[in-house]
Amino acid sequence: MNNSLAYRHNGLSCSRWRNAPKKMASIFHREDTNEIYGVLDTTMKLRYHEDKIRPMLDGAADTIAPITIHFAPTLRCPQRCFFCTYGGAKKDPTQLDMKLLEAQHYISRLSELGSEGIIFTGGGDPCMHKELGEMVETCKQQGLAFALQTNGDGLTPQLAERILRCDPVYVRISINAGNGQQQRLMTGVDNYEKVLGNLESLLRKKHDLKSNTEIAVATVVDIVNYTGLINLADRLLEMEDRITADYKTKTQINWTIRPVYNYPASKVYNEYQLKSIICNLNTRSIDEAKAFNEFMYNGQQTPQYILDKAVHTIEYGIKPLIKERNSEIRVCYPLQKFKTLGTIKEKPYTQCRAPYFYGFVWPDGVLYPCVENAGNSNFAICNLKNTDVKDILQLRKGIIEKINNECLSKCSPICAYHEINMHLNNLANAAETYCPADKNNLVRRDVAFI
């Protein structure tokens, strides 16, 4: 569920995880470090890529081909989430959709570059692209692992079956509300029952096809929806009960819950929607209404007390409820992000190294170094339409140097690659204290180091 696919979440060289010793799975649920990342621990994925880590330790990071590429085939979306990472970019109507032949060309280029997995994501919602099915089939033909992140509105049973037949690592549906009214406030539309229906259909298709694909739900928490977490848990549990009754077997759902991040270029300003939110919040708390205004218009993060309430709900409401129901739903949440997002002022590391391992392709074919800066021409690496594969890594080097020399202090203190960057900086700093012979064991030692 978050940024890489070497486990069955966002780091797509999943075969390495599938073949790994079972004892490694226990690392995902460690509770001995004040951080409970569960499958959100994307650093776990990198431990199965020592061939990628070693060049970084040896000062040759510029030779590393990105492992996982976020791939946005469209900017079109049926929802208008006020917190959307790409809200600013969607004001530009140009190049809303990739053409299929271009998308296939980009996928081929990325495979030639040495990338191992594609995550179809936004931008907009990938399921809005009428040729998404052909794109995922291209990944399968190219031997690339892939995953899908969607809001679920357009994931019809027919499309779900087509995608599952291509064996994605995971399909993740974003559900950020506990009821229809909250869904309308969060997304601008009341498609709550439709999305839940598409999720249930997806789970049933997984059973029918005996698919190994992981099905996940992702929820972001903010001032508007933190009160709806228990309601959403109830709906997921009811869904699980129905499927268990029909198929006589439990169905596993991985549910990630994380705080909303407020980025400079994010947010959608629909005045009618915003007025509805303010009116709703005023009936709950004037302070929360004021905090929402600060989030939308002054760049403030969700207040810490709201994040603390969300964690309390997860730990003393949702987790006991799931245990009581003997459910197979696995709840994963980045506790450290919840504890610090409302107060952290600067990044706890000095170098952004994640772009050596990840990338983001915009609908016009431009490759970017990270999720937050996708669509920002100041951070464009190159256009895959007309760039020789052999030149891509050199062009990326210049952008990463720009980020670290000019922009890192201006970036959001916590971003999508937060844990990964802390892990990579820990590795790099530790490597300086080891002689070259010791570097052979450094990656494995870091399993205990984190």
N, C-alpha and C positions, 0 to 999 in steps of 0.2 A: 504494500500500500504506500509507500511514499516514493523515493526517487531512484530505485535501481532494481534490476531484475535478475540477480543471480540467486537470490532466494525466490520465492514465488511472488515477490512484490518489486516493483519499479526497478529492478536491476536485472536485465533480462537474460543472463546466461544461466537459465534455471537448471539446466542439466547438472551443473556443478553442485547445486544444492540437493537435487533429487538423489544424487549418488553419494552425498556426504554421509559420514557416520551419524547415526541417530542421536548419539550423545550430544552432538553440536546443537541440536534443537533446543536443549535446555537453556542455552545462552539467551534465547529470545525472551525468556520470562524471568530473567534474573531480577532480584529485588534488593541487591546488596550495594547499590551505588547511588541511591537517591534519585535514580532515573529509571522509569519503567517505560521502555520504548516498545517492548514486544516486537511485532513484525515491522514496526516503524524504524527499527534499528538498521538503517540502510548501510551503516558501516560494516555490518556483518557480510554483506555482499562482497565488499572489497577484499575480504580475507580469502576469498576463493579466486582472486586475480593477482597472485604474487607476481606474475609476469608483467602486470601493469604497474604494480607498486614499486618494484625494484628500480626501474628507470628513474622514478621520482627521487628515491633515496640516493641514487648515484649521480644526481644532477642532470638527468637527461629527460625531464618531464615533457619536453617539447616533442619527443618521439612517440608519446602515448596516444594511440587512437582512442577516441571516446567510446566507452563501452556501451552506454545507453543513450539513445536519442529520443527526446520528446518531439513529437511530430504532430503539428496542428494542421489538418487538412482544410479547415474552414474557420472563419470568424463568425459565422452565423450561429445563433443560439436562440432557443425558444424562451429562455429565461433572461431576466435582467437583474441579476443579483447586485445589490448596492455595493457589495464589497469586492466585486470581480477584479482579479489581478489585472485583467486586460481591458477594463472599462474604458480607459482613455484611448486605447488603440482602436476600439470598435467604432469610434466616431468617424473613422476614415473608411468609406465604403469600397475603396479600391481593393482588388485582389482578395475578395472574400473567400473564394474557393480555389483549391488546387485543381488543375486539370488532371485527369487520370494518367495520361501519358507522362506528364511532368512528375507526378507523385511516384510513378514506377521508376522513372529516371533517377529521382532523388534517392529512393530506397536502394537502387542498384549502386549508386555512387557511395552511399554510406557503407554498404556491404564491402565494396572494394576498398574503402578506407580502412576497414578493420573493425567497424562497430558490430556489436553482437546482438543488440535488441532495439526494438522500436516500441515506444509508448504512444499510442494514438490518444491525443488529449486536446485541450483548448489552449489558446484561442477561443473559438466558439465551442460548440459541442460536435464531436466527430460524427455522431449518428445523424447529424443534419446533412452530411455529404452523401449524395445518392449513390456514390461509387465506393463507399467505405468497404463494402464486401470485397470488391476487386483488389483494393489496397492490401487488406489483410491476407488475401490469397497470394499476392505478390511476395509478402514477407515469408510465407510458408515455402513458396517456390525457391526463394533466395536462401533458405536455410536460416533465416533470422527469427529468433524468438520475438514475440510481440505481446502487448497487453492493451487493454482499452480502459480509458477513464471517461465517464459520461455522466450527465445528470439524469439519464434514464428515460427522459421524455420520448425520445425517438427510437429507443431500443425495443422495437416490436418483436413479437415471438419469431417471426420469419427471419429478421436480421440476427437475433440472438442465436438461432440455430445455425445459421450460416457461419457466424463467427466462431461458435463453439466447435464446429466441425474442423476448423483450422487449428485447434489446440492452442489457444492463447494461454499464457502463463496465468493471467488473472483478468477478470472483468470487475471493475469497481464502479459502483453507482453512488453519486453524491446525493445525500438526503440530509437537508439542513433544517428540519422542522419537525415538530411533534404533532401538528394537525394542519388542516387546510388553511385556516386563517393565518397561521404563522408562516406557512409556505408562501402565501401571497405577499406578506410583508417582506420576507427574505428575498424572493425571486421575482416579484411583480406579477406572478400568475399562480392560480390555484390548480396545479396539476398533481397534487399530493397523492390522490388515490390512483391516478394513472401511473405514476412512477412506482409506487408500491406494487401495483399490479404487474408492471413489467419486471420488477425484481423477482416476484414470485414465479412468473412465467420462466424467467432465466434459470432459477433454481430447479424448476421442474424439467426444463430442457437438459440441464446438466445430468439429472438422474436418468432421463430417458436415453441419453446418448452415452451414459457411463463415462462422462468426461472427467479428466483430472484437473480441469481448470478451477482455479480458486475464485470463489465469488466473495466480493468484499463490498462493504458499505463505508462511505467516508462522510464524516460530519465535522463541519467547522463551527466553533462556538463563539458567539459574540453577545452583545448586550440584548439583542432582540430575541434570540432563540434559546438561551441557556436554560430557560424554564421548561423547555419542551423535551429534554433528553429522556426523562422517564417515560413520557408518552410514546416516544419513538421506540424505546426498548420494549414496551408492551406490544407494539405493533409487530416488531420483528419476532418476538417470542410467539405471538399468535400465528404468524406465518410459518414459523418453524414447526409448531404443533400440527398444523394442517398438512404440511408436507410429510412429516414423520408418520402421521396416521395413514396417508395414502400410499407411501412407499415402504413403510415398515422399517425404516432406517433413519437415523439422525442425519441432518444436513448441516454442514459447518458453514457459518458466515463469519468472516473476519471484519470486525467493526472498529475502524480507527476514528478517534475523536481528538481533534487538535484545535488550538485557538486560531481565530482569524488573524491574519497579518495585515497591517495597514501600510501599503507601499505608496510612494509618491504618485505613480501613474495609475494606481488602481481606482476603483469606485465608479459607479454609474449614478448619474444625477437625474433621476426621474422625479420631478417635483411632486407629482401626485402621490407617488409611492413613498417619498420621504415624509410628506405631511401625514400620511396614514400611520407611518412608524412613530412619528413624534406624538401623535394623538394617542396611540396605543400605549406608548411608554409613559405618558403623563398620567394615565390612569393607574399605572403600577408604581412609578416613582419619578418625581421631578428630577432628582439627581441622575437617574438613568437617561432621561430625555436630554439633559444637558450633556452627559457623557457621549451620547450618540452624536450630538451636534459637533462636539470636539473631534470625534472620530472622522466625521464626514468633511468638516471644513477647516480643521486646524491640524490634521495629521496625527492626532493622538491615538495610541493603541487602546484596546479594550481595558477598562480599569482593572487593577489587580484584584479588587474584591469580587468582581464578577467572575474572573478566572478561578479564584479560590472557591467560590460557590459551585462552579462547574465541576471542579475536582472532587469536592465533597459529595456531589450528586453521583459521580462515577463510582467513588470508592465506598460510599455508604448507602447508595440507592441501587445503582445498576448492577454492580458486581455481586452483591448479596442476592439480588433478584434472580440473576442468571444462575447462580449456584443453587438457589432454592428450587428452581425449575429443572435442574439437571440438564441445562442447555449446552449445546455445542457452540454457541456464539462466543467468539473470542474477542474481548475488548482490549484494544491497544491504544495507549495515549502517551504522549511525550510529557511526562510530569515536569521535567526541568523547564520546558518551554512555558507550561502553564504557570510555573512559579516565578518566572523572570520576565516574561514578555511585557508585563505592565510597568516594569521598573528599569529594565536594562537600557543603558544609554550608548554603549559601544560594543563592537564585536570582541569576543574574547580570544581573538587570534589575529595574526599580523599578515597572513598571506591567504588569498583565495586560491585554493588548489583544485577545487571541485571541477572547474571547467576542463581540466585535462581528462576527466573521466566521463563527462556528460556534455550534452549539447541540446539545442532546441531549434527546430526547423519551422519557420513561419510559412503561412500559405503561399507566399510569393517565392518560396525557395531559398530565402536568406537563412543562413545558419548563425545562431547566436550562442553565447557562452553559458547562459543560465536562464532559468525560468523567469525571474523578475525582470530582466532586461530584454526579453524577447519582444520584438516589435519596435524597439528603440534603435533607430538608425545609428546612433552614436556608438553602439556596441555590435554592429554587424560585422561578422567575420568575413563572409563571402556569400555569393549566390551560387547555389549548387547547379543552377542551369548551365553556367558557362565557366566554372572554375575547374582547372585540372585537379584531380585528386591529390597529386603529389604536392600541390601548393597549399592545401587546406591547413595543414598543421603549422606551417610557417606563418600564415595569415592569422591563425588563432593566437600564436605567440604574441603578436603585437597587441591584440585586444586584451589578453590576460595581463600583460605588462602595464597597459593603460589602467586596468581595473586596480591593480595593486599599487601603482605609483600615484594615481590621481583620484581614484573614486572610492576606494574601500571604506574610508572614513565617512563617506556620505551615504553609503548603502544602509539599508535597514539593519539594525543590530542583530535581528534574527531573521533568517531567510529559509528557503526550502532546503538549502544545502548546509544548514547550520551544523548538524551533528557530523556530517561528512567532513566538513572543513576542520572542525575541532579534532576529529580523528586523524586526518592527514597532517595537520600541524603538529599533533602529538608525535606522530611517527617521524616526521622530518626533524623535529627538535631532538627526539631520542636518538636518531641516527647520527647526529653530530657527536654524540658521546661514545659511539661504538666504533671499533676499528673495522675496516672493510670485511674481515673474515666473519665478524659477528653479525653483519647485516643479513646473512643468510637466514638467521633465526629471528630477526627483529619482528617480522610480520606476525609470526606465530606467538612470540612473546607478548605482543600487544593485545592478544585476546584477554589476557589478565590485566593488561595495562589500562584498558579503558574503564 
